[in-house]
């Protein structure tokens, strides 16, 4: 979206350059307008460069999040498996009285 806006602004600047070349301006000298337009073109170029760098950074961040999501899903699955195993391996809780009765029975 930002790139499309930059393209539109660049076209507008080009139109201003052409208009300046044809008409001139009563308010400012053509040299002053040319200088301002050149400055605007430099700013647009700078913004285009920044957007390109941002795009590269965002792709890197998205890749890192994708890896994080995969690892998180794997860890979550492993945690669930371990909790299930722990639950299955628990000894049943027996009261002292039940143990005494079992000892008497075995004796």
N, C-alpha and C positions, 0 to 999 in steps of 0.2 A: 504494500500500500504506500509506504514511504517512497519507494523507488518510483512508483507511478506519479506521485506528487512532484518529485524532483524532476521527472521528465517534463511534466506540464510546466513547471516553473522555468525550466531551461528553454522551452519553446517560447514562453512569454518574454524572456530576456532576449532571445533572438529577434522576436518581433519588435521589441523596443530598439534594438540596434538598428534594424532596418528602418524603422520609423524615424529614428534620429538622423540617419544618413539622408533620408529623403526630405524631412521637414525642418529639422533643427528645432530650437525652442526659444521662445521669447524670454522665458524666466531665467534660464541658465544658459551659459555658453555651451556650445557643442563639445568643447573639450572637457568641461566639468561633467556633463552628462556621460560622456564616453568613459571618463575615469570612474564614475559611480557604477556604470554598467560593468566595467571590467572588474571592479571590486566585488560586485554581486556574482559575477561568473566565478571568481576565485572562491567565494564562499560556497557556491553550489558545488563546485568540484571538491572542496574540502568535505562537505556534507556527504556527497556521494561516496567518497573514500571511507568516511566514518561508518556509513551504512554497510558498506562491503565488509569492513572489519567486524562490525557487530553481527552480521549474518554468519560469518565464520565462527565467531565466538559462540553464538547461539546454537549452531550445529554441534559444536563440541559439547556444550552443556546438555543438549538433548541426548547425545550419545551416552554421556555419563549417567544421566537419569535412567536411560534404558538399561544399562548395565546394573545400576542400583536396583531397579525393579526386579530384574531377573534374580539377582543374589538375594534380595529380600524374600521373594517367593520361595526360593530354595531353602533358606534358613527357616522360614515359617513352616514349611512342610516337615523339615527335620525336627523342629521343636514339637510339632504335633505328634510325630512318630515317637519321640522320646517320652513325651507325656503319656502316651498310650501304653508304651512298654513299662514305664514306672507304675502306672495304675494296675497293669496286669500282674506285675511282679510283687506287689505288696502282700505281705503276710496278713492273713485275717487276724483281726484283733480278738484275743481270747481273754476272758476274765480270769482272775486268780482262782476263783472257785472252780471254773471249768478245768483249769490245769491241775488242780488238786484232785479232782475226780478222775481225770485221765491217769494221773500217777497212781492212784489207788487201784484203778482197773488194771494197769500194767503190772502192779506188784502182785 
